[in-house]
Amino acid sequence: QVQLVESGGGLVQTGESLRLSCAASERFFSFSSMGWYRQAPGKQRELVATITVFGSTNYADSVKGRFTISRDTSKNTVYLQMNSLTPEDTAVYYCAAFRRGSDYWGQGTQVTVSS
């Protein structure tokens, strides 16, 4: 069973940065892509950023230019560098991995941005 363990969430002020990490229990290249999603209170879960096995990235318009997704394949870990955070970025952030029609999710990590 695939396990995804997130870390790096916390409480920061507007304009500050955080880096989230997601460590997978299986090799990165066993997935077609991995990514980050978030869910704010009262809202649906939404895409933040994804990275494919080929290194292609995709970002939500709301985070383009502020967030960067990256990977360390030797550690089977995906990162999300978040800069210039605003209160609108407050949410539970989930790591996800996808392959062959299956999807796997981490337990989530809380990111809170105070004004």
N, C-alpha and C positions, 0 to 999 in steps of 0.2 A: 504494500500500500504506500502510495506516495505521500510523503510528509513535507510540508512547507512551513518553515519557522521564520516568522517576521521579527524584526527588532528595530529599535531606533526611534520609535515614536516618543512624544512628550509634549510638554507645554512650552511654547515660545511666544515672543512678542512679534507684532507686525514688523515685517522687514527682515526678520532673522531667517536662519536656514536650519534644515534638518536633513539627515541622510538615513533613509530606511534601507534595511537589508533583508533579503529573503534567501534562506539556505534550503536547498532541495535535497531530499534523501536519495535522489537518483541523478544520474549524469544529465547535465544541461542538454546535451545533444540527443537525449532520448525524447525530448519534447519538440514540438514544432515551434512553439513560442512560449514566452512567459511574460507576465505583465503585472501591473498594479491597477487596482480599482479602488474606489472609495464610496462610502455611503455616509451622508450627513443625516442628522436627525430629521425624520419626516420626509426624506427624499429617497428616490430609488438609487441603487448602486450604479455607478457610472465608471466608464473607462477613464483612466488617467494616462497610462502609457504602456506600450508593449514593445517587445524586442523579439525578433524571430531568430531561428537557429542560424540564419545567414547574417544576422547583425542588423537587419533593417528595423527601423524604429517608427513608432506612430504615437502621436500625442493628441490629447484633447486640446481644443482651441484655447480653453481657459488656462492651460498651463504651459503652452508653447513659449519658449524663450525664458522660462523660469525654472522648469523641471528638466532633469536629464536622467534617462534610464540607461543603465550600463550593466555589464555582466563580467564576471570572472569565471570562466569555464573551468579553470583548475580547481575552483572551490565550489562549483555548482551553485553559485550565488548571483542573484540579481540585485542591483541597487537602484534607489531612486533618490537622486540629489534634488532637494527642494530649496530653492532660493526665493527671496522676496515674498515670503509667506504673508498671506492676508487672512483675516477672520473667515473669509469665504472658503478657505482651504481646510477649515476644521471639519474633521470626519474620522471615521474608522477606515483605515487603509488596509486593503487585502491584497495579498500576493496570489497570483493564479498561474497555473501551468496547463498547457493544452497539448493533446496529441490524439490522433486517430479517433476523433469524435468524443473523447473524454476530457473532462476538465477537473482540476484539483484546486483546492483553496486552502489558504492558511487561516489561522484563527483571528487574524486582524490585529492591528496596532493603532492605538488612538493618537491622533495628532490634533492638538488644540492650539489655536493661534489667538492670542488676546490682543485687543486694540489698545 
